[in-house]
Amino acid sequence: MPKRIAIIGDGQMGLVLADALVHRGYPTRMWGPFPDVVTHLARTRENPGRMPGFTLKKAVLVTADAAEAMQDAELAINAIPTQFIGAVWEQVAPHLPAGCPIISVAKGIENGTLRRPSEVLHDATTSAGPVCSLSGPTIATELAAHRPAVMVAAAEDASLARAVQQAFDVPWLRIYTGTDLIGVELAGACKNVIALAAGMCDGLELGDNAKSAVLARGLAEITRLGLAMGARESTFYGIAGVGDLATTCFSPHGRNRSCGEALGRGTPLAEYQARCDSVVEGVATTLSVMELASRHGVEMPITASVHAVLFEGLSPEEGVRQLMSRQSGSE
C-alpha cells in the first residue's frame, strides 16, 4: 500500500479523490497546471470555478511546485483531461519517482494519435510503473457529498488494481477490480459521445423513449468498437460501460449531456464552449472515435451523426431524421 500520493489536476475529480484519500489517512499532495488557481486553492481550500461550495480538507498539501508534489510519491493520480495529458505530464514527469504507478481518471481518446489515457501516460513517463484506469458512474458533486457510488479499477497488473481498491476503501465508494484496461478506457471515452446525442434528445424534447433508444443502440456500437480493438464484451455491460453510460446520459449534471441539450435547443457549439468552465471531453473524443471506427471497419451511426452535428453543420433535427430513416435490421 502506498504511503504518499500525488494528485495531478485540481478539477472536480482531483478534489473528490483527494477528499477520499485523506479520509483514509493518506498523506496527499495536489498540483495543478495553472499557478493562480493552485495558489487560490491553497489559500482558501476552494475552487469555485470547478466545484462551488466544496472545501478541500487542510490535510491535503496543495502546491504549485511539481517537484514538491511528486517528492517520494508512491502512487500518482492523473486527473487531467485526455487532450492535455501529454503537455501537462511533460512538466511533472521528470519529478516522478521511478517505478511509481499511476491511476488515471481521464475519459477520452487523444486526437491525432488515437492513444488512450494510459498509453499517453506510459509514453510521457517512461520510467513510471504500471497504469490503472479508475472509472465508473461518478458525478463529482455526489462524491463530494459522500453519496454512494461504485467504480472499477482496471489494470493489466492485477496487484495494482487491488491496491487502488484498498486505497479508496471509504464508506461512500465501492471499488471493483478488473484487468480489461482497453475496455474500461474505451467505455469511458465513447460514452461521452453518446451522452452528447442523449442531450440533443433532451434539447429537442423528443422524450425518454428516444433517449433510451440512443443509450441502448449507443451501447451496441461502443461494444462493437471495443470487441474490434481487443476488449471484453462483459466490460461494456458492467460499471464502466452501461453503468457510466446511463448516468452520463440521464444526469442533469453531466457536462456532455448538457452540451448536447444546448445544441438541441439551437446554441452553437462554439458559443456553448466559450461559456462553459469545464472541458466537454466528448467533443474532441468524437473526432478520435470516428477515426477508430474507420480504422477498424466498425459501423457507429449515432457517433457519425454526432460528428456531423458538431463538425459538418448538420442540424440535430436532421441527424435524428437520418437515424430514424436507416434500414431496420435484427438487433
Backbone hydrogen bonds in HBPLUS format (Angstrom, degrees):
<---DONOR---> <-ACCEPTOR-->    atom                        ^
c    i                          cat <-CA-CA->   ^        H-A-AA   ^      H-
h    n   atom  resd res      DA  || num        DHA   H-A  angle D-A-AA Bond
n    s   type  num  typ     dist DA aas  dist angle  dist       angle   num
A0074-GLU N   A0004-ARG O   2.86 MM  70  5.49 171.6  1.86 146.2 148.7     1
A0005-ILE N   A0027-PRO O   3.04 MM  22  6.38 166.5  2.06 164.7 168.8     2
A0029-ARG N   A0005-ILE O   2.91 MM  24  6.33 158.6  1.96 159.6 166.8     3
A0006-ALA N   A0075-LEU O   2.96 MM  69  6.44 157.8  2.01 155.1 162.0     4
A0077-ILE N   A0006-ALA O   2.76 MM  71  6.18 148.3  1.85 158.6 167.6     5
A0007-ILE N   A0029-ARG O   2.74 MM  22  6.09 160.3  1.77 158.2 165.2     6
A0031-TRP N   A0007-ILE O   2.95 MM  24  6.31 158.4  2.00 170.3 176.6     7
A0008-ILE N   A0077-ILE O   2.80 MM  69  5.92 175.8  1.81 167.6 168.9     8
A0079-ALA N   A0008-ILE O   2.80 MM  71  5.75 162.2  1.83 162.8 161.4     9
A0009-GLY N   A0031-TRP O   2.74 MM  22  5.97 167.4  1.75 172.1 170.5    10
A0015-LEU N   A0011-GLY O   2.99 MM   4  6.14 158.8  2.03 157.1 162.8    11
A0016-VAL N   A0012-GLN O   3.06 MM   4  6.37 165.4  2.09 156.2 159.3    12
A0017-LEU N   A0013-MET O   2.98 MM   4  5.99 154.3  2.05 148.2 154.9    13
A0018-ALA N   A0014-GLY O   3.04 MM   4  6.13 154.1  2.11 141.2 148.5    14
A0019-ASP N   A0015-LEU O   3.05 MM   4  6.30 150.6  2.13 142.8 150.9    15
A0020-ALA N   A0016-VAL O   3.15 MM   4  6.40 149.6  2.24 137.3 144.1    16
A0021-LEU N   A0017-LEU O   2.96 MM   4  6.22 158.7  2.00 151.6 157.3    17
A0022-VAL N   A0018-ALA O   3.04 MM   4  6.24 166.9  2.06 156.7 158.5    18
A0023-HIS N   A0019-ASP O   3.20 MM   4  6.26 141.0  2.36 133.8 144.3    19
A0024-ARG N   A0020-ALA O   3.20 MM   4  6.53 136.3  2.40 137.9 148.6    20
A0024-ARG N   A0021-LEU O   3.02 MM   3  5.10 128.3  2.30  95.4 109.0    21
A0026-TYR N   A0021-LEU O   3.09 MM   5  5.56 165.5  2.11 145.7 141.2    22
A0025-GLY N   A0022-VAL O   2.97 MM   3  4.65 144.4  2.10  90.6 101.9    23
A0061-LEU N   A0028-THR O   2.96 MM  33  6.33 158.5  2.01 162.2 159.2    24
A0030-MET N   A0061-LEU O   2.76 MM  31  6.15 154.9  1.83 158.5 161.6    25
A0063-THR N   A0030-MET O   2.94 MM  33  6.23 168.7  1.95 175.8 177.0    26
A0037-VAL N   A0034-PHE O   3.03 MM   3  5.51 121.8  2.38 112.7 126.4    27
A0038-VAL N   A0034-PHE O   3.05 MM   4  6.31 162.6  2.08 156.7 162.3    28
A0039-THR N   A0035-PRO O   2.83 MM   4  5.94 162.2  1.86 150.7 155.5    29
A0040-HIS N   A0036-ASP O   3.06 MM   4  6.20 157.7  2.11 141.1 146.8    30
A0041-LEU N   A0037-VAL O   2.90 MM   4  6.13 159.2  1.95 148.8 154.9    31
A0042-ALA N   A0038-VAL O   2.82 MM   4  6.03 157.5  1.87 152.9 159.0    32
A0043-ARG N   A0039-THR O   3.10 MM   4  6.24 148.7  2.20 141.7 149.5    33
A0044-THR N   A0040-HIS O   2.86 MM   4  5.95 170.8  1.86 158.3 160.9    34
A0045-ARG N   A0041-LEU O   2.70 MM   4  4.63 140.1  1.86 127.6 137.4    35
A0056-LEU N   A0045-ARG O   2.78 MM  11  4.95 168.6  1.79 151.7 152.5    36
A0050-ARG N   A0047-ASN O   2.97 MM   3  5.68 150.3  2.06 121.0 128.9    37
A0051-MET N   A0047-ASN O   2.78 MM   4  5.72 175.0  1.78 168.0 168.6    38
A0054-PHE N   A0051-MET O   3.20 MM   3  5.73 162.5  2.23 137.5 137.7    39
A0060-VAL N   A0057-LYS O   3.16 MM   3  5.99 167.6  2.17 121.5 124.8    40
A0069-ALA N   A0065-ASP O   3.04 MM   4  6.35 157.8  2.09 152.7 159.3    41
A0070-MET N   A0066-ALA O   3.03 MM   4  6.20 153.1  2.11 147.4 153.6    42
A0071-GLN N   A0067-ALA O   3.02 MM   4  5.91 122.7  2.36 139.2 152.4    43
A0073-ALA N   A0070-MET O   3.00 MM   3  5.28 163.0  2.02 135.9 131.3    44
A0076-ALA N   A0101-PRO O   3.04 MM  25  6.37 163.2  2.07 155.9 161.2    45
A0103-ILE N   A0076-ALA O   2.76 MM  27  6.24 155.9  1.81 153.9 161.9    46
A0078-ASN N   A0103-ILE O   2.59 MM  25  5.99 167.1  1.61 167.8 172.7    47
A0105-VAL N   A0078-ASN O   3.06 MM  27  6.31 164.7  2.08 174.8 170.9    48
A0084-PHE N   A0081-PRO O   2.98 MM   3  5.74 159.7  2.02 126.9 133.5    49
A0085-ILE N   A0082-THR O   3.23 MM   3  5.34 165.0  2.25 109.5 113.9    50
A0088-VAL N   A0084-PHE O   3.07 MM   4  6.14 166.8  2.09 157.7 161.8    51
A0089-TRP N   A0085-ILE O   2.84 MM   4  5.87 169.2  1.85 160.2 163.8    52
A0090-GLU N   A0086-GLY O   3.15 MM   4  6.24 129.4  2.42 138.8 150.0    53
A0091-GLN N   A0088-VAL O   2.98 MM   3  5.58 144.7  2.11 112.1 121.3    54
A0093-ALA N   A0089-TRP O   2.79 MM   4  5.40 154.4  1.86 144.2 149.6    55
A0095-HIS N   A0092-VAL O   2.95 MM   3  5.58 151.4  2.03 120.3 128.9    56
A0096-LEU N   A0093-ALA O   3.05 MM   3  5.12 161.6  2.09 109.5 115.5    57
A0100-CYS N   A0097-PRO O   3.12 MM   3  5.65 157.7  2.17 139.9 138.9    58
A0099-GLY N   A0127-SER O   2.74 MM  28  6.02 169.9  1.75 152.2 155.9    59
A0129-GLY N   A0100-CYS O   2.91 MM  29  4.82 172.3  1.92 108.3 108.9    60
A0102-ILE N   A0130-PRO O   3.03 MM  28  6.48 157.2  2.08 150.8 157.9    61
A0132-CYS N   A0102-ILE O   2.79 MM  30  6.24 155.1  1.86 157.7 165.8    62
A0104-SER N   A0132-CYS O   2.75 MM  28  6.17 157.9  1.80 163.5 170.4    63
A0134-LEU N   A0104-SER O   2.96 MM  30  6.04 165.8  1.98 151.1 155.3    64
A0110-GLU N   A0115-ARG O   2.90 MM   5  5.27 166.2  1.92 160.1 155.9    65
A0114-LEU N   A0110-GLU O   2.91 MM   4  5.01 139.7  2.08 146.8 151.6    66
A0119-GLU N   A0116-ARG O   2.93 MM   3  5.26 124.1  2.25 108.4 123.2    67
A0120-VAL N   A0116-ARG O   3.04 MM   4  6.39 154.7  2.10 156.7 164.8    68
A0121-LEU N   A0117-PRO O   2.95 MM   4  6.18 165.9  1.97 155.6 159.1    69
A0122-HIS N   A0118-SER O   2.92 MM   4  6.02 154.5  1.98 140.0 147.6    70
A0123-ASP N   A0119-GLU O   3.03 MM   4  6.19 158.7  2.08 145.4 150.2    71
A0124-ALA N   A0120-VAL O   2.94 MM   4  6.10 145.8  2.06 145.0 155.1    72
A0125-THR N   A0121-LEU O   2.94 MM   4  5.93 135.3  2.14 146.9 156.4    73
A0128-ALA N   A0125-THR O   3.00 MM   3  5.39 166.7  2.02 118.7 122.6    74
A0133-SER N   A0154-ALA O   2.88 MM  21  5.21 162.9  1.91 154.9 153.3    75
A0154-ALA N   A0133-SER O   2.86 MM  21  5.21 168.2  1.88 152.3 154.0    76
A0135-SER N   A0152-VAL O   3.03 MM  17  5.50 164.0  2.05 152.1 153.2    77
A0152-VAL N   A0135-SER O   2.78 MM  17  5.50 159.1  1.82 159.3 166.6    78
A0138-THR N   A0136-GLY O   3.00 MM   2  5.79 111.1  2.49 115.5  99.3    79
A0142-GLU N   A0139-ILE O   3.00 MM   3  5.53 132.1  2.23 112.1 124.6    80
A0143-LEU N   A0139-ILE O   3.18 MM   4  6.57 152.2  2.26 149.4 157.8    81
A0144-ALA N   A0140-ALA O   2.87 MM   4  6.14 154.3  1.93 153.0 160.5    82
A0145-ALA N   A0141-THR O   3.23 MM   4  6.41 136.4  2.43 129.9 139.8    83
A0145-ALA N   A0142-GLU O   3.17 MM   3  5.07 127.1  2.47  91.3 104.8    84
A0147-ARG N   A0142-GLU O   2.94 MM   5  5.37 172.4  1.94 154.6 153.8    85
A0146-HIS N   A0143-LEU O   2.94 MM   3  4.85 158.1  1.99 104.1 109.8    86
A0149-ALA N   A0172-TRP O   2.99 MM  23  6.27 134.7  2.20 143.9 156.3    87
A0174-ARG N   A0149-ALA O   3.03 MM  25  6.46 144.8  2.16 148.2 158.9    88
A0151-MET N   A0174-ARG O   3.05 MM  23  6.44 152.9  2.12 150.4 155.0    89
A0176-TYR N   A0151-MET O   2.86 MM  25  6.24 166.5  1.87 152.5 155.3    90
A0153-ALA N   A0176-TYR O   2.75 MM  23  6.14 163.4  1.78 158.1 160.2    91
A0178-GLY N   A0153-ALA O   2.98 MM  25  6.18 136.7  2.17 153.3 146.7    92
A0155-ALA N   A0178-GLY O   3.06 MM  23  6.54 154.1  2.13 146.4 144.2    93
A0160-LEU N   A0157-ASP O   3.03 MM   3  5.50 132.3  2.26 110.0 121.8    94
A0161-ALA N   A0157-ASP O   3.34 MM   4  6.80 157.3  2.40 150.3 156.2    95
A0162-ARG N   A0158-ALA O   3.08 MM   4  6.37 153.4  2.15 146.4 153.3    96
A0163-ALA N   A0159-SER O   3.02 MM   4  6.24 149.0  2.12 139.8 148.1    97
A0164-VAL N   A0160-LEU O   2.94 MM   4  6.24 155.9  2.00 155.5 161.5    98
A0165-GLN N   A0161-ALA O   2.97 MM   4  6.18 154.3  2.04 143.1 150.7    99
A0166-GLN N   A0162-ARG O   3.04 MM   4  6.32 152.3  2.12 145.2 151.3   100
A0167-ALA N   A0163-ALA O   2.91 MM   4  6.12 153.8  1.97 144.9 152.8   101
A0168-PHE N   A0164-VAL O   3.16 MM   4  6.34 151.2  2.25 151.7 156.2   102
A0169-ASP N   A0166-GLN O   3.21 MM   3  5.09 153.9  2.28 113.3 110.0   103
A0170-VAL N   A0168-PHE O   2.90 MM   2  5.66 126.3  2.20 109.7  93.6   104
A0173-LEU N   A0170-VAL O   3.11 MM   3  5.51 167.4  2.13 119.7 123.7   105
A0181-LEU N   A0179-THR O   3.00 MM   2  5.68 130.3  2.25 105.9  91.5   106
A0184-VAL N   A0180-ASP O   3.08 MM   4  6.27 167.7  2.09 155.7 158.9   107
A0185-GLU N   A0181-LEU O   3.08 MM   4  6.16 164.8  2.11 149.2 153.4   108
A0186-LEU N   A0182-ILE O   2.92 MM   4  6.08 161.2  1.95 154.0 159.8   109
A0187-ALA N   A0183-GLY O   2.89 MM   4  5.97 161.5  1.93 148.9 154.3   110
A0188-GLY N   A0184-VAL O   3.08 MM   4  6.21 160.8  2.12 144.2 149.2   111
A0189-ALA N   A0185-GLU O   3.05 MM   4  6.22 145.9  2.17 142.1 150.9   112
A0190-CYS N   A0186-LEU O   2.86 MM   4  5.96 174.9  1.87 160.9 161.2   113
A0191-LYS N   A0187-ALA O   3.10 MM   4  5.94 155.6  2.16 145.5 151.1   114
A0192-ASN N   A0189-ALA O   3.26 MM   3  5.88 144.0  2.40 111.3 119.6   115
A0193-VAL N   A0190-CYS O   3.00 MM   3  5.32 130.2  2.26 105.7 118.3   116
A0194-ILE N   A0190-CYS O   3.25 MM   4  6.68 160.4  2.29 154.5 159.0   117
A0195-ALA N   A0191-LYS O   2.89 MM   4  6.05 146.0  2.00 142.1 152.0   118
A0196-LEU N   A0192-ASN O   3.19 MM   4  6.45 139.7  2.36 135.3 143.9   119
A0196-LEU N   A0193-VAL O   3.14 MM   3  5.27 128.2  2.42  97.4 110.3   120
A0197-ALA N   A0193-VAL O   3.39 MM   4  6.85 151.9  2.47 143.3 149.8   121
A0198-ALA N   A0194-ILE O   2.91 MM   4  6.28 153.6  1.98 148.3 156.4   122
A0199-GLY N   A0195-ALA O   2.88 MM   4  6.07 154.0  1.95 145.9 152.4   123
A0200-MET N   A0196-LEU O   3.03 MM   4  6.34 147.0  2.15 141.7 150.7   124
A0201-CYS N   A0197-ALA O   3.11 MM   4  6.50 146.3  2.23 144.0 152.7   125
A0202-ASP N   A0198-ALA O   3.19 MM   4  6.62 147.9  2.30 141.5 149.8   126
A0202-ASP N   A0199-GLY O   3.02 MM   3  4.98 115.1  2.45  92.8 108.6   127
A0203-GLY N   A0199-GLY O   2.86 MM   4  6.22 160.6  1.89 154.1 159.4   128
A0204-LEU N   A0200-MET O   2.88 MM   4  6.04 149.5  1.97 147.3 155.0   129
A0206-LEU N   A0201-CYS O   3.00 MM   5  5.30 171.3  2.00 153.1 156.0   130
A0205-GLU N   A0202-ASP O   2.99 MM   3  4.86 150.3  2.08  98.7 108.1   131
A0211-LYS N   A0207-GLY O   3.33 MM   4  6.63 160.2  2.37 142.1 147.8   132
A0212-SER N   A0208-ASP O   2.84 MM   4  5.93 161.7  1.88 152.2 156.6   133
A0213-ALA N   A0209-ASN O   3.01 MM   4  6.20 148.0  2.12 142.7 151.7   134
A0214-VAL N   A0210-ALA O   3.00 MM   4  6.33 150.4  2.09 145.9 153.7   135
A0215-LEU N   A0211-LYS O   2.98 MM   4  6.30 155.1  2.04 146.9 153.5   136
A0216-ALA N   A0212-SER O   2.93 MM   4  6.17 166.1  1.95 150.9 153.8   137
A0217-ARG N   A0213-ALA O   2.91 MM   4  5.99 173.1  1.92 154.5 156.5   138
A0218-GLY N   A0214-VAL O   2.73 MM   4  5.49 140.3  1.88 135.2 147.7   139
A0219-LEU N   A0215-LEU O   2.92 MM   4  6.05 153.0  1.99 143.7 149.9   140
A0220-ALA N   A0216-ALA O   3.18 MM   4  6.48 147.6  2.29 137.8 146.5   141
A0221-GLU N   A0217-ARG O   3.13 MM   4  6.47 153.3  2.20 145.2 150.5   142
A0222-ILE N   A0218-GLY O   2.96 MM   4  6.21 154.6  2.03 150.6 158.3   143
A0223-THR N   A0219-LEU O   2.94 MM   4  6.07 159.5  1.98 147.7 153.1   144
A0224-ARG N   A0220-ALA O   3.06 MM   4  6.31 153.6  2.13 142.0 149.0   145
A0225-LEU N   A0221-GLU O   3.15 MM   4  6.36 162.6  2.19 144.6 148.1   146
A0226-GLY N   A0222-ILE O   2.93 MM   4  6.18 162.5  1.96 150.9 156.4   147
A0227-LEU N   A0223-THR O   2.90 MM   4  6.11 164.8  1.93 158.2 160.6   148
A0228-ALA N   A0224-ARG O   3.11 MM   4  6.29 156.8  2.16 145.1 151.5   149
A0229-MET N   A0225-LEU O   3.08 MM   4  6.33 130.9  2.33 142.7 155.8   150
A0229-MET N   A0226-GLY O   3.07 MM   3  5.13 135.0  2.28  96.6 109.3   151
A0231-ALA N   A0226-GLY O   2.85 MM   5  5.05 164.2  1.87 147.8 142.4   152
A0230-GLY N   A0227-LEU O   3.20 MM   3  5.18 166.4  2.22 104.1 107.7   153
A0235-THR N   A0232-ARG O   3.16 MM   3  5.65 142.4  2.30 110.3 119.6   154
A0236-PHE N   A0233-GLU O   3.09 MM   3  5.77 138.6  2.27 117.1 125.7   155
A0237-TYR N   A0234-SER O   3.11 MM   3  5.33 153.9  2.18 106.3 114.4   156
A0238-GLY N   A0235-THR O   3.22 MM   3  5.29 155.2  2.29 110.5 110.5   157
A0242-VAL N   A0236-PHE O   3.05 MM   6  6.02 131.5  2.30 120.0 129.6   158
A0241-GLY N   A0238-GLY O   3.22 MM   3  5.24 133.9  2.44  96.9 109.6   159
A0243-GLY N   A0238-GLY O   3.11 MM   5  6.14 168.8  2.12 158.9 155.6   160
A0244-ASP N   A0239-ILE O   3.00 MM   5  6.24 127.2  2.29 146.1 159.1   161
A0245-LEU N   A0241-GLY O   2.92 MM   4  6.05 162.6  1.95 156.8 162.6   162
A0246-ALA N   A0242-VAL O   2.94 MM   4  5.90 162.5  1.97 144.4 147.7   163
A0247-THR N   A0243-GLY O   3.36 MM   4  6.61 168.2  2.38 146.4 149.0   164
A0248-THR N   A0244-ASP O   2.97 MM   4  6.11 166.9  1.99 153.3 157.4   165
A0249-CYS N   A0245-LEU O   2.95 MM   4  6.05 150.9  2.04 148.3 155.9   166
A0250-PHE N   A0246-ALA O   3.07 MM   4  6.13 143.0  2.21 147.6 156.2   167
A0251-SER N   A0247-THR O   2.85 MM   4  5.46 156.2  1.90 150.0 154.2   168
A0254-GLY N   A0251-SER O   3.30 MM   3  5.52 163.1  2.33 107.4 112.2   169
A0258-SER N   A0254-GLY O   2.97 MM   4  6.05 158.9  2.01 146.6 153.2   170
A0259-CYS N   A0255-ARG O   2.93 MM   4  6.09 150.7  2.02 142.2 150.0   171
A0260-GLY N   A0256-ASN O   2.96 MM   4  6.22 163.5  1.99 150.2 154.3   172
A0261-GLU N   A0257-ARG O   2.91 MM   4  6.18 152.8  1.98 148.5 156.2   173
A0262-ALA N   A0258-SER O   3.06 MM   4  6.31 157.3  2.11 145.6 150.8   174
A0263-LEU N   A0259-CYS O   3.02 MM   4  6.35 156.2  2.08 151.0 157.6   175
A0264-GLY N   A0260-GLY O   2.89 MM   4  6.15 154.8  1.95 148.4 155.7   176
A0265-ARG N   A0261-GLU O   3.03 MM   4  6.32 133.1  2.26 141.6 153.9   177
A0265-ARG N   A0262-ALA O   3.15 MM   3  5.10 132.1  2.39  93.4 106.2   178
A0267-THR N   A0262-ALA O   2.95 MM   5  5.38 157.8  2.00 153.2 146.0   179
A0266-GLY N   A0263-LEU O   2.99 MM   3  5.11 158.9  2.04 105.7 111.8   180
A0272-TYR N   A0268-PRO O   3.06 MM   4  6.40 159.1  2.11 155.0 161.0   181
A0273-GLN N   A0269-LEU O   2.93 MM   4  6.17 169.4  1.94 162.2 164.5   182
A0274-ALA N   A0270-ALA O   3.04 MM   4  6.11 147.8  2.14 140.2 148.6   183
A0275-ARG N   A0272-TYR O   3.22 MM   3  5.49 134.0  2.44 102.1 113.3   184
A0276-CYS N   A0273-GLN O   3.35 MM   3  5.10 152.6  2.43  94.7 102.6   185
A0283-VAL N   A0280-VAL O   3.19 MM   3  6.10 156.1  2.25 126.1 130.6   186
A0285-THR N   A0281-GLU O   3.08 MM   4  6.16 162.9  2.11 155.9 160.5   187
A0286-THR N   A0282-GLY O   2.96 MM   4  5.89 141.4  2.11 137.2 143.9   188
A0287-LEU N   A0284-ALA O   3.15 MM   3  5.62 128.6  2.43 108.0 118.8   189
A0289-VAL N   A0285-THR O   2.83 MM   4  6.06 164.2  1.85 163.4 167.8   190
A0290-MET N   A0286-THR O   3.07 MM   4  6.16 157.4  2.12 146.5 152.0   191
A0291-GLU N   A0287-LEU O   3.25 MM   4  6.52 151.6  2.33 141.3 148.6   192
A0292-LEU N   A0288-SER O   2.92 MM   4  6.25 156.1  1.98 150.2 157.2   193
A0293-ALA N   A0289-VAL O   2.85 MM   4  6.05 158.9  1.89 150.4 156.1   194
A0294-SER N   A0290-MET O   3.06 MM   4  6.26 156.2  2.11 143.4 149.2   195
A0295-ARG N   A0291-GLU O   2.90 MM   4  6.10 160.8  1.94 149.7 155.3   196
A0296-HIS N   A0292-LEU O   2.96 MM   4  6.12 154.3  2.03 150.6 156.3   197
A0297-GLY N   A0293-ALA O   2.91 MM   4  5.74 106.3  2.46 135.2 150.8   198
A0298-VAL N   A0293-ALA O   2.86 MM   5  4.81 161.2  1.90 142.4 146.2   199
A0297-GLY N   A0294-SER O   3.34 MM   3  5.07 157.7  2.39  96.2 102.7   200
A0304-ALA N   A0300-MET O   2.91 MM   4  6.13 154.0  1.98 152.1 160.6   201
A0305-SER N   A0301-PRO O   2.96 MM   4  6.17 149.8  2.06 142.7 150.0   202
A0306-VAL N   A0302-ILE O   2.95 MM   4  6.26 159.3  2.00 153.5 159.0   203
A0307-HIS N   A0303-THR O   2.91 MM   4  6.14 159.9  1.95 149.6 155.3   204
A0308-ALA N   A0304-ALA O   2.98 MM   4  6.22 152.9  2.05 142.7 149.8   205
A0309-VAL N   A0305-SER O   2.99 MM   4  6.28 151.7  2.07 148.0 155.3   206
A0310-LEU N   A0306-VAL O   2.92 MM   4  6.14 164.3  1.94 155.8 160.0   207
A0311-PHE N   A0307-HIS O   2.86 MM   4  5.82 164.4  1.88 154.0 158.2   208
A0312-GLU N   A0308-ALA O   2.94 MM   4  4.57 142.0  2.08 118.8 125.7   209
A0314-LEU N   A0308-ALA O   3.14 MM   6  5.43 160.8  2.18 134.5 130.7   210
A0319-GLY N   A0315-SER O   2.95 MM   4  6.24 152.2  2.02 151.9 160.8   211
A0320-VAL N   A0316-PRO O   3.03 MM   4  6.31 154.9  2.09 149.9 154.6   212
A0321-ARG N   A0317-GLU O   3.05 MM   4  6.34 159.5  2.09 144.6 150.7   213
A0322-GLN N   A0318-GLU O   2.91 MM   4  6.12 158.4  1.96 151.2 155.9   214
A0323-LEU N   A0319-GLY O   3.10 MM   4  6.32 155.9  2.16 143.9 150.3   215
A0324-MET N   A0320-VAL O   2.94 MM   4  6.16 161.6  1.98 156.3 161.0   216
A0325-SER N   A0321-ARG O   3.07 MM   4  6.18 128.1  2.35 138.4 151.2   217
A0326-ARG N   A0323-LEU O   3.33 MM   3  5.50 166.3  2.35 106.3 109.8   218
